[in-house]
Amino acid sequence: MNQILDAVRAGRTSLLPLLIKRLTLPERRALLPELTALRKEVRDWDWARRREHGGVASALLVAGAGCHTGAAAAAAWIGSRDLAEGGAARGSSRWAGLLAVLGDREPAWLGDVAHRLAARAVTVEDNYPLIRELIGLADCPVPTTDGFVHAWAEDMAFGGYPRSSRHLLSVALREDPRAAEMVPLLFQTAEPAATLNWYVDPQAPDHWPSALTALVREGIVERRVLVDGCVARLLRGGRSGGLKFYQVLLQRLDLTPAELREHTADWIAMTADAPSVLAGQAQQVLAGLSEAGELPAERLAEMSAGVLFRPEKKLVRAQLVLLGKALRRDREARHVLLPAVAGAFGHEDTALQERALGLIGKHLRPGDEELRTELGFQAELLSPVHRRAAVELLGAGGGGDFADEPPYEEILPPAPVRRRMPDQARTLSETVELVAALSRSAAATVTEFESALDGLVRHAHHDRTALASALRPALADRWWATGDRQAEAGQIHGLELVAAAVLGCVRAYDLRPGSVPQSAGYHQSCVHSMLGAVVADRLREAAHHAVSGTLPFLLATPSWDTGSLEPRELVERLAAYGRLGVRPAPVDFAQALLRVRRDPAAAEAARALGTREGERLAAWLTTAGEPPELLRRVREPDLSLRGHWWDRDWETMRRIVIETAERPVLQSEFPQSFHGLGRPRTGSGHRCYWVPDDAAYGAVLPEDRETQAAWLLPEVTVCAALDGRGAGARLSRLAELGGPAGPAVHLAVATGLGARHPEDRLAAVDALLVLAARGELDTALLGQDVAELLRLGTVKPNRLADAARTIAATGAYATTWAVLDGALPALLAGGAGAARGAGELLAVAADCVERSGAGGPGPEGLAAVASRAGSSRLVTQARRLRAALAAAEPEAVALVS
């Protein structure tokens, strides 16, 4: 046995098969503990022994595989990552050694090991050559795992063991004795094998569709297997790129009419749910069957129910054409097909609604009263203009009775309700549980963060020893809680700093008042760094007072979940401090001032306290707390930065920036960490790459939405004009905060409506609806902002149309039109209306006018565009909007929130 261990330590893998074969099974099992110990030893070797690591790992792999007598244990040893990644060769010598020590086992045992290795998704592709050989020795069925199928496909395409040279794919498949078993599995994996899409030209040697069709011609694989496999895989759906192989294979197979007819139900399902390109192909197949008389009217109606519900106008238009042809061929089919045509009544494109209505009018007959009644119920989905046409066509029941319709009433989504912070302080156990949970969480809400922080301070004041005893087991796994060395304050972040201070795991020297603040190294040009400085200094101060136990509670704990603090509550807390003889902590009191809701009526009660802090609070509630002035301007491109690749696009585009004025009070009366918040922002609009998702940052200034919107604007602009993502989430939270919603908030929302990614646009829509529900939305101002952004190119018309359609879909038609009325002149004036998406935007505007009954002259430039010749979407929708405005009655619109 020592000879085997000596050979393993020397990395002499070639000697092991002969040495192991001399051992009985019990002797092999007896050697396993020593091999396992050596494996642990090798795993802990440092880089100094890396050179010998590979040889020893290879020898260990072979020796352990030969000594394990159980199939599960042997597969686990062979498939281990530490031995495979430790430098073991991946060539034929590695497999030769393993096959030599495993070759004398029973076939059933070898097959069991092979299937277990194939089930290990992480290593199956690396171990494929061994698995292939073991299956051959065992003469067992092939594994069906996704990893094994993918590895087989790669081996067929690029050649591998035992082949030493590159083979053509068709040759490799023809020579593989198990090709008939493996090919059907290509259609059953969760994701297609990567090699299936690695082709460019059908003449390429690794073109899978050509190779598989050749197998069909030669009788190696049944044609039905490929046809059914492709159809089934396409029905499962997935990414368009992943489905390309199956689509091309079907084209190469050139299905017969009988095969096409056999899968009619499958093509119908694809037209309803498949990606657009695949749905279009299935639609063409069904169109061919329909023209050949192979698609009954009932099946065509079933197909239309799914297609006409899709948003793609091209598919809907083609389906209406197909229905029209079928109606012309068989007039008696109208009782089945015309209700299917009415499925387009609910489409967002009114031109398609009009086409569907015209098709119905063309094929209805005078005696079709029951059919008219049935169609009349569906006509309720039409736009108001087309509902009037439906009444004329279908009678009084078609589209409802307009004479009895009540005046339009706008129903806005309810405004978010602010939630008060818990009135009662958390118990010791609740505080410890919350701190432990937040220490392992990536983000915390304002309520969670503030409740935990206040609870730590309160319980440290009451009984720090009891708090430390409860915290120690809950945070025992934190890195700073292990060992005897105290950590530096700057190394621990968040609530953990306060908890670590309570446990004595932080140097008290770092927490003392007047020490270098944790914010000293922050980059003051970044807004997030300045907000982070305030949060960090507040935590450092709270940690210091948690150690000393001087503060009974915190002044800055919010009243509401937005971070706002009621002035009366702050007055009561200052009064309690006075009764207890406690001096407010500077950072805590400064944060309280920034959070307090500015109510001048509470200033007198603050002065009545007779303290310096009471006077400061009274001044803050009246004049000192005035938000900074904002200056808006258009920043011209900096052409000198064209060569700087990192911000070239950002610096060389025109955009709107907002400058904030200096706030002297923050720099003279507040702690140092707050000074950055009081410095003027020049409006250079530097692109910031640090985008934290921390609610505590937004809660620093919860009563100053305008300043926060000015700081957020560069990030939102990046989301609209460049490749940014994620700022919209903060925009929707911003709308729920306190303070005036002025020009900065409206400009940020307007920019977000044109964001590149749908989730950011949706967040901007949420922000707009929140402002509207709270009565804070200035639609005229927002419309002007959108118009200016359209002129600058920051907002694209097609993205704005998508956002506007979403707003209108909530029922806010009048609000949407009021915004678009001010924005459309930027697109219509001077021929700029040809911009991509302008027609879509006009369509949304026309729909809003038709539904809300708004009237008026319309935006500037509308008449000129509507008077143009042609039938483009832009001109058609301009005419529709002009007609809707002219027909609208001057009724007042009620807003209900």
N, C-alpha and C positions, 0 to 999 in steps of 0.2 A: 504494500500500500504506500510505503514511503517513496517508492519509485514513481508512483503516479503523482504524488504531491510534489516531488522534486521536478518532474517533467512539467507540471503546471506552473510552478514558480519560475522555471527557466523559459517558459513560453514555447516549449517543444511540442506543438500540437500533433505533429506527424507520428510521434511515438505512442500517443494515447490509445488509438483503437486497438493495437496489439496487446497493450498492457491491460486494458479493461476487459477484453474478451477472455482473459485467463481467470477472471474473478467469477465466483458464483453470485447469484442474486443477493443472498444475505451479506456477502462481503462488499458488494457494491453499495447496499444500503448503509452499511457501517461506515463507509467512507464519506457519506453525505455531510455529517456535521462538520468535518474538517474542511470540506470544500465550501460550505456555507460561511464558516468563520473566515476563510481566506477571501471569500467574496466581499464580506463586510470590510475586511482590512484594505482590499484594493480600492473599494469605493471611497475610502477616506484618504487615499494618497493625494499629496499635493502635486503642483505642477512640476516640481523638481524630478518626480519619478514618472512623468508623463511618457517618456520614451519607452519604458518597459511596460507601461500600463496596457498598451494594445495587445502585445503578445500574450501577457498573462490572462487578459480578459478573453481572448480567443481560446486559449487552452482551457480556461474555466468553463466556457460555454460547452465545449465538446465533452469534457470530463463529467460535468453535471448531467448533461443529457444522457450519457451512457450509464450513469449510476442510478438515476431515478427509475424506479420500477413501476410507478403509477403513471397512467397516461396524462392525468390532469397536472400532476407535479412536473412531469417532463415538459409539457407544453408551456407551463408557466415559466420554467427555467429558460427554455429556448426563446420564448417571446419577451423576456425581460429587457427593458430599455438600457439598463446600466451595462449589461454585457455587450449588447449590440452596438451601443454608442461608445463603448470604451475603446474602440479601435479595432474591433474584430473585422477581419476582411470580409467584404461582401461578395467576393468573387467565387469561382468554382471551388477553390481550396477549402473555403469555409463549409460549403455544402458537402464536399467529399468527406471531410472529417466527421460531420454529423451523420451522414448516411452510413459511414463505416461502423460507427458505434451503435446505430439503431437497426442496421440491416438484418440482424439475427433475431429480431422480435417477431411475434405472431402478427399475421396480416391484420387481424381485427384490431390489435393494439396500435399498429401503425396508422390505420385508418382513423382511429379515435384521436390520436395525436394530431393528425393532419386537420381534422375538422375543428379541433379545439384551437389550433393555430389560426385557422381561417376565420374563427369567430372573434379574434382579437383585432379590433378595428384599427388600432394604432400601428401595429407592426405587421399586418397581414401582407402588405405590398412588399415589405423588405424580405419577408420569409416566403414569398410566393415560389421561388425555385425549389425550396425544400418541400413545401406542401405538394407541389406538382409531382415530385419524385416519390413522395410517400404514398400518394394516391395510386400511382402506377404500381408500386410494390404491393399495396394492399388490395388492388383491383376493386375499389369501392366506388360508390357514386361520388360525383364531384360536390364540393361544398356550394351552397347557394348564397352565401353572405355577399353583401354589396362590395366589400373590400376585395374579396377573392375574384369576383366578376370583373371589377375594374382592373385588377392586376393582370388577369388573363387577357383582357382587351389590349392593355399596353404591351404585353408580351407578344401578342399576335401582330401588332402594328410595327413594333420596333425590333423584334427579335431578342432572344435572350437564351439563357441556359436551357437545353444543352447546345443550342445553335451558336456557333462562333462567329457567324457573319450575318449581315442584314439580309432578310428575306422579303420578298414582296408579300403584302398582306394577303392577297388571294392565294398565293402558294402556301403561306403559313396556315391559313384556315383549311385549305384542302388537305394538308398533311397532318393536321391535328386530329387524332382519333376521337376526341371528345367534342369536336365542334358542334355536332348535332345536339349535344346536351347543353353546351354553353350559350349558343346563340339565343335561344328563347329567354335566357336569364338576363340578356342585355335590356329587355323591355320591362323587367320587374324591379330593378333597383330604384331606391328612393330618388337618387339623382343620376342622370346619365353619366356613363364613363367619359372622362375628359377626352380620351383619344377619339371618341366617335365624331367629335367636331373638329378634329385636327386635319382638315383637308381644305383645299382651295379649288382644285379642278377635278372633274370626274376622271381625267386621264392620269391623275397622280397615283403612285403605287400604294398609298395608304388611304385611298378613298373608300370608306366603309360601305356606303350605299352600293357602289359598283361591285365590290367584293362579295357582298351578301346576295345581290341579285345573281351573280355568277354561281354561287352555291345552289341557288334555286334551280337554275338551268341544268346544273349537273346532278340534281337529285339528292344532294347531301342534306339540304334543309328543305322542309316543306314550305311552299309558298304561303299557305294559310297561316303558318306560324308568324311570318313576317308581317302579313297584312293585319291580322288580329292584334299582334303585339304593337304595331305602330298606332293603330286606332285607339287601343286601350291606353297607351302611354300619352297620346294627345288629349284624351278625355281627362286624364288626371291633372293636366295643366302644369303650370310652372313658368319659369322665365322663358322669354321668347328665344334667347340664344340656346337654351337647353333643349328646346323642341325642334330646332332647325333640322337636326339629323333625321328625325322621324318623318318630317314633312318631305325632305328630299328623297328619302327611301321610298315613300309612297309614290312620289312622282316617277322614280326609276322603275317601280314595279308596274306602272301604267295599268291601274285597276280596270278590270272588265266591267261592262254595264251590270252584270249580275253581282259582282263584288260591291260595286257602288250601291246598288239597290239593297243589298243585304245589310249594309251599315247605315241605312236611312236614319234610324233613331240616333245613332252616334253623331252624324253630321248635324242633325237638329240641335242636339245638346251642345255641340261646339259653337254653333252660331249664337247661342245664348250666353255662354260663359267663357269661351276661350279668348286669348289675346286677340287684338284687332286683326292682325294679319291672318292668323289661322282661321278666325271667324269668317273673314272674307273668302278664303279658299273654300271652306265648307259651304258657304252661301253659293259660290259658283257651282259646286258639285250638285247641290240641290236644285239650282236653277236649270242645270242640264237635265236632271231627272224630271223636273216639271215640264219642260218643253217637249220631252220625249213621252209625256203622258204616264210617267212612272211614279208621280207624286200626287196622291189624292188631295182633294181640296181640304179635307180635314187635317192632313199632315202639314199642308202648306199654312193653314191657319195656326196650327200648333207652333210651327217654326216662327211665324210672324210675331206671335206673342212675346217671344224672347228677343228677337232682333229689334223690333220697334221700341223696346224698352231701353236699348243701349244708347249711350250718349253720342257715339260716333255718327256724325251726319251722313258720311259716305255710305255706311252700311244701311242706315234707315232709308236713304234715298234709293239705293239699289233694291231694297226689299219692296218699296212701293212700286217701283217699275215692274218687278217680278209679279206682284199682285195684279197690277194693271193688265199684264199680258195674260195671266190666267183668267181674269174676268172677261177678256175679249174672246178667249177660246171657248169658254163655257159660261154663258150668261146665267144659267141656272145656279151656278156656284155662288152667286152673290149673297145668298142667305147665310152662307158659311164664311165667305171671305170679307164681306163688307164690315162685319163686326171686328174682324181682325185688323182691317185698315184703320178703324177707329182707335186702335192701340197707339197710333201716332199723335192722337189729340193731346196727350200729356207731355209731349216732347218739348224741351226748352226752346228749340228753334221754331219760331212762329212760321217761317217759310215752309217747313215740313208739315206743320199743322194745316196750312193753307193747301198744300199739295194733297194731303190726305182727304181734306174736305172736298176738294175738287174731284177727286177720284170717286168719292161716294156719290156726289151729285151727278156724275156722268153715268153711273151704272144703276142708280135707283130707278124703280118703275112706279107709275102712278098707284098701283094697287098694293104696294109694299108697306101697308100701314103698321103691321107688327114689327117689321124691320126698322121702320122710322122710329117707333117708340123705343126699341132697344138701343138704337144709335143715339137717341136723345139723351139717355142716361149718361153715356160716355162723353157727350158734348159739354158736360159741365167742366171738363178738364181743359177746354180750349181757352185761349186768351180772350179778353172781353170783346175785342174787335171781331174775332172769328166766331164768337158765340152769337153775335148778332146775325152773321151770315148763316149760322147753323139754324137759327130760328126761322129764317126765311126758307131754308131748304127742308128742314124736318118738321116744321110746324111749331105750334105753341110749346110743345114739350121739349123741343130741342134747345138745350143750353139754358133753360130757365126763363122766367119772365122778368125782363129788365125793368118793367114799370114798377114792379113790387120790390125791387132790390133796395135795401136801406143805404143811406150814404156811407161812403167808405170810412172805416174807422181803423186807425193804425194801432196795432197791438204789439208793443215792444216786450222783449223778454224781461223778466223782473230783475231789478238791480241786485247785485250780491249783497247779502246781509252781513254786516260786520259782527264778529263774535267777541264778547268780552272775555278777558283773561279770567281764570278762576279766582273767585273772591277769597277763598280760603287757601292759605299756604299749604303746600304739599307736606305730608308727613315724612319722617326720616326715611322709612322704607320706600315710599314712593319716590322721593328724591334720588336715593341711591339707585333704584331700578331705572329711572329715567336717565341718569348720568351714564350708567353702564350701557344702556341701549344706544345713546347718542355717541358714545365713544367708538362704537362699531358701525355707525351709520355715516354715509357719505354726505348727507344733508339733513337739516333739521328745520322745522317750521319756527316762525317767530315765537309762537306760544310755547313750544317745547324748549327752545333754547333759553328763553327768558325765565320760564318756570324753574328749570334746572339751576340756572345761575343764581336766582334769588333764593331758592331752597338751600343751596350750598352755603350762601352767606348767612342766612337765618340760623341754620342748624350749627354752623361753626360758632356763631355768637352764643347760642344757647348751651351747647355741650360739644366742643370740638372732639373730645376723646371718643364720645359715642359715635359721632359722625365718622371718624377715622376707622373705628372698629368695624363699622358697617361697609365702608368703602373698600377696605383692604381686600377682602375675598372677592368682591365684585369686579375689581380691576387688577387682579393678581397676574393676569396674562399680558399686561401692557409692558412695553420694553423698559420704561422708566421705573417700573415698580420692582424690577429684579436687581439683585446685587446691592452692594452697600454704598455705591457712589451716587451722589446727588447730581441730577441733571441741571443744565443751564436752562433758564426760563425761555430763552429763544429757541430751544430745541423741542418744546412741547407746545402744541397748538390747541385752540378751542377750549372747551370746558375742562379738558384733561389737565390744563395748567392749574386751574383752581383746585381740582381734586388732588393733583400731585402735591400742591402746596399744603393742603390739609394733612396729607400723609407724610409730610416731611421729606419728600423726594425731590424738592427743588431748593436750590441755594437761596436762603433768605436774603443774601446780599443782592441778588438780582431783582427782588421784589420791593426793596425799600423805597419810600417816596424820594423823588429826586434822582433816582438812578437813571442810567441811560435807557430811554424807553425802547421797547421792542420795535417801535416804528422808525427808529433812527435811520435804518438802512433802506427804507422804502423809496421807490422812485416816484418823486412827487409830481411828475408830469402825467402819470396814469391815475385816472379817477379811482379805479379799483384799488390801487395801492393806498390812496389817501383814505378811502373808506376802511380798508383793512387795517390801517394804522390806528384809527379810532377804536375799532373792535378789539384789536390786540392790546392797546393800552387800557381799555376798560377791563379786560380780563386780567391783566397784570395787576391792576389796582384792586380788583375784587379778590385776587389770590392773596395779596398782601393783607387785606383786612380780614380774610378768612383765617389767616394764621394768627393775627393779633386779636380777632374777635371783637373789634371795636364797633362794627356796623351792625345794628339790629336787623336791617333790611336795606334794600336798594331803592333809591329814589327814582331811577329811570325805568323800572319795570313798567311795561306798557299797560294801558287800560284795555286796549283792543288788539285783536290778532293782526292788525296791519302794522302795529308798532306805535300807534298814536297814544298819547297820554292826556287824560283830561286835566285841565288846569286846577279844578277844585280838589282832585285827588292829590296832585303835587303839593298844593297848599297844606292839605291835611298831613301829608308825610313830613313836610318841613316843620309843621307845628309839633308833631310827635318827636322829631329830632330835638326840638327846643326843650320839650318837657324832660327828655332823657339826658340832656346836656351833651348831645353828640354833634360834632361838626361834620357837615356833608363832605364827602370825598369829592375832590375837584373834577375828576373825569366823569364820575357818576352824575354829578349835578349838571355838568355841561351837556352830557347826553340827554338828560331829562329836559333841558331847555330846548334842544333841537327836536324833541319828540312832542312837546306839549302843544295842544291845539290852541291857536292864538285867538283867545276870547277876551277882548278888552274889559268885559264886564267882571272878570275875575281879578283884575289888577288891584282893585281896592282891598280885597281880602288878602292878597299877597303883601301889600304894604303894611297891613295891620299886624303882620307877624313881628315887625320891628327889628328884623335882622337884615344883614347885608344880602343874604340870599333872597330874602323876600323882596327887597328893592330891585335886585337884578331880575327876578321873575316878573315883577310888575312892569319894569321897563321893556322886557322882552315881549310881553303880551300887548304892548302898545306900539312902541316905535323901534326898539332895538332888534326885534325879531323880524323886521321887514325883509322879505327875500331879496336877493340881488337883482339888479336890473339886467335885462337880457337885450342883446343887440343881434339882429339877424342880418346876414349878408350872404351873397353868393361868392364862393371862393373860386377864383379863376385857376386854371391849370398851371402848375409849376413845370414849365418845359425844361428847366435846367436839370430835372431829376429823371429824364427819360432813360438815362443809363443805369439807374439804380434799380435792379431787378426786383428787390424785395417789396417795394411799394410803388412800382412804376405806374400801374394802372390806377391806383388810388390817388396818387399825387397829380396825375396828368388829366384828371377829369373835373368838369365843373360840378359843383355841388353846393348845397346850402349848409352853412354852419351857423351856430349860435354862440355868441360870446357872453360870458357872465362877468358882471362887474365885481370889483373887490368888496369884501365885507370886513371893514376895519374892526368891528366888534369881535369877530371870531379870532382875529390875530392879536388883539390887545387884552381881552378879558377871558379867553378860553385857554386850556392847556395846549402845550406845543403840538400834540398830535392832531388837534383840530385846525391848525393854521393853514394846512393845505386846502381845506374846504373853503377858506375865506379868500384864497388868492384868486385873481381874475383868470379866466380861461380865455385865451386869445382867439379861439375859433380856428386854430390851425387844423384841427380835426385829425390828429394823428391816429392812424389805425392801430387799435389795441388788440393784441393777440391773446390777452389773458381774459377769459370770459368765465368768471366764477358763477356758479349757480347756488348762491348762499343767501338765504332769506335774511340773515343778520345784516348783510350789507345794505339791503333796501330799507331796513328798519332804522338806519342811522338818521335819515331825513324823511320820516314818513309824512310830514306835513308840508313838504315842499316838492310837489310833483313837477313844477316847472324846471327847477334846477336839475332834478334827476332826469327829466326828459331831454334837457340840453346836453347832459353828459352821455345819455344813451343814444343820441342821434347819430354819431359816427358809426356805431355798431349796426344800427338799423339801416343806415345808408349802405354799408357794406353788404348787408343781406339783400338789398334791392338792386344795387348796381354791379356788384361783383359776386364772389362765391361764398359770402358769409352765411352763417346758419346759427339759429338758436336765440337771437336777440328778441324775437317775438314773444317768447315766454315771459321775459321781464317786462315787455311792453304791456301785456295784459294785466300783470300784477300792478304795474304803475297806475293804471286807470282806477284801481280800487283804493289808492292812497288818498290822503287828505291834502288840503291846500287848493288854490285855484287851478283850474284846468284851462290854461291860457294858450298863447301862440306856440310855445315849445311843445306842449302835449299834443296839440292838433297837428303840428308838423311831423312829429314822430309817428303818430298814427297814420297820417297820409303816406309817409314813406313806407311804413310797414305793409300797407295795402298793396304795394307793388313788389313785395319780397319775392325772391326767386323760388323759394321752397314753399309748398302748400301749407306746412304746419306753421310757418311764420306768418303767412297771410291770414290763416285762420285765427291766430292769436291777435293780430291787428283788428280783425273783424270783431272778436270778443271785446277788445278795448273800446272800439267805437260803440258797440251796443251798450256797454256799461255806462259810458258817458251819456248816451242818449237816454237810457232808462233813469239816470240820476238828474236829467235836465241840464246837463253841463255841456252838451254838444252844440257847437256853433257850426251849422252845416255850411253857411256861406264862407266862413273862414276856412273850413276844411276843404271845400271845393276850390277855393283860390290856391291853397297849398298844393292840392293835387294837380291843378293846371300848371303851376310853376314847375313842379317836378316832371310833368310830362314834357314841357318845353326843354328842360335841361337833359332829358333822356334818362334821369334817375329811375323813373317809374315807367314800365312798359305797358302799353294799352291792353295787351292780352292778359297780363297778370292782374291788372286793375279790374278788367271785366270779370275775371273769375272771382275776385274778392267781392265785387259789387253784386254779382249773382248770388253769392252766399248770404250777403246781408239781406237782399230782397227775399230770399227763400225763408227767412225767419218771419216774414210778414211785414217788414219795415220798408214797404214800397215808397211811401212818401219821403221817408228819411233818405233812402238811397237816391231818389230822383233829386232831392234838394242838393245833395252833394254833387251829383253828376251834372246838374244844371250849371254849376259854376266851373266844372272841370272840362266839359266838352269843347268850349271855344278854343282851348289850346290845341285840340286835334283838328277842328274844322276850319279854323282860320288859315288862310294862306296856302290851302292845298295840302296841309299836313295830314289830312284825314286818311291818306293812303297808308299810314303806318299800320303795321301788322296788329290786328286785334281791334282796330277802330270800329269796324263793322259789328264785332261782338259787343263792344261797349255801347254802341247805339242801340243794339237789340235789347240789352238789359234796360237801358233808359226808356225805350218805347214800351216795354212790358210794364215798367213801374208806372208810367203815365197812364197806360190803359187801365191798370188795376186800381190806381189811387184816384183817378179822375182829375189829376192836376192839369191846369191850363196855363196860358201865357204865351208870349211870343216865341219862346224857345231860345236856346243858346245862339250866340252870334256865329254866323257862318253856316247854320243849319239849312237855311233857304237856298244858299248857293250850291251846297252839296246835293240837296234833294232835287234841284233843277237840272242836274247833269243828265246826259244821255247814258243809256246802258242799264244793265241789270245786275251789277256787282252787289255783293252783300252790303257794302258801305252805302251805296246809293239807295238800295232797296230799303234798308233800315232807316236811313235818313228820311225817306218819304213816309215811312210808317210812323216815325216819331212826329213829323210835322202834322200828319193827319190826326194822330192821337191828341196832340195839343190843341188842334183846331176844334176837334169834336168834344173835348172835355168841357164839362159844366163847371162854372166857377163856384164849387162847393167848398166849404171849410172842411179841413181835415182834422179830426180829433185824434190826439195822441193819448193812448191809454197804456200805462206802464204797470 
